[in-house]
Amino acid sequence: MTTIDTYIDAFFEDTQDTELAIFHDALKQQLAEYYSQRKHGRKPEWDDAIAALPATTALDYSLTQDTVKIGAGDQLNNSNNQQLDAILKAFLPWRKGPFQFFNQHIDTEWRSDWKWNRIRPHITDLKDRQVLDIGCGNGYHLFRMLGEGAAMACGIDPTRLFLYQFHLARHFLPKLPAYILPLRSEHLPAFNQFDTVFSLGVLYHRRSPVDHLTELMSFLRPGGELVIETLVVEGDQNTILVPQDRYAKMANVWFIPSAAALENLISKVGFKNVRTVDVNVTSTEEQRATEWMTFHSLSDFLDPHDPNKTAEGHPAPIRATLVATKADR
Ligand SMILES: C[S@@+](CC[C@H](N)C(=O)[O-])C[C@H]1O[C@@H](n2cnc3c(N)ncnc32)[C@H](O)[C@@H]1O
């Protein structure tokens, strides 16, 4: 029977003849600890759903358009389409996308394609590169990275729901060199070998931005590229917002620097050629409730009388993308 572990094993099988193999034992130990410490109540139900997926490979797919498309509408018969539809709905809420599974379009909370379209023009061509995406969510951007020609796209994310969503897609594309390991970045070894490391929407969730940046550097090969996207505030290199309570109703936000302060930190950690390539005010068109994510979304997190402020009175979300290089040996 296909389980989530089958898909995780694929990472180890596919990388056994690569330089990542020297880290297999360390990663397997971290995964064993993760599973023993964090039992998930819905695992049996979700494993049954994965096992009930139609046993077919998508004959047609696209990773180069805004919507990640898996399978053509006419490939599955009616009964398989209905079965798949019920399985996709068992994995609500869908936050990152959009995706199309055969004839079912998933209009996710986030237009993650907008983020990708802002980042892509500013990064080194991903063709033939080994990329690592820290905090990859359900892997939407992993698919887009492969669409740009990456040789392998590995994601790290501890949230179990997103791992299952990723594997709903990968089930139909078993040969794709895309993987998610359900770990935290602080539990990874110093790979020192990825060509590009992404950290998109993660820094503000970390208690120590310096530790996070240091980890990211340890994953890169010398000369490799860091791409970091995070919440920022307006200000100079001494401006940092540390919300005492919630930020836009999120409890786990620690550290929101200005882009200039973040450039400063990234340089201080030892990266070269640090630059801010994009700054963007998050709109309620980019993050909103849909039928695939019916809970509150950005419009509920802002001050109803002033969209430039969060519900708590902080500056409303602005996101910046910064790019930097790990020095050559
Ligand atoms: C705001 S989402 C960003 C998802 C995606 N990267 C994007 O930009 O659309 C943050 C993600 O980081 C993950 N995350 C939080 N802490 C993490 C950690 N210490 N290591 C790895 N991932 C983490 C969460 O599970 C979540 O999926």
The ligand as a Gaussian input file, in Angstrom:
#p B3LYP/6-31G(d) Opt

LIG

0 1
 C        4.111000      31.598000       5.372000
 S        4.394000      29.938000       4.944000
 C        5.359000      30.142000       3.458000
 C        5.168000      29.012000       2.472000
 C        5.903000      29.197000       1.129000
 N        7.343000      29.189000       1.328000
 C        5.476000      30.465000       0.462000
 O        6.252000      31.417000       0.466000
 O        4.376000      30.509000      -0.078000
 C        5.626000      29.458000       6.129000
 C        5.976000      27.959000       6.084000
 O        7.148000      27.737000       6.860000
 C        6.993000      26.537000       7.574000
 N        7.918000      26.634000       8.711000
 C        7.743000      27.292000       9.884000
 N        8.832000      27.140000      10.673000
 C        9.727000      26.400000       9.970000
 C       11.037000      25.901000      10.250000
 N       11.628000      26.146000      11.410000
 N       11.664000      25.168000       9.295000
 C       11.053000      24.910000       8.121000
 N        9.806000      25.348000       7.798000
 C        9.155000      26.082000       8.719000
 C        5.518000      26.468000       7.913000
 O        5.094000      25.154000       8.146000
 C        4.886000      27.075000       6.669000
 O        4.533000      26.104000       5.715000

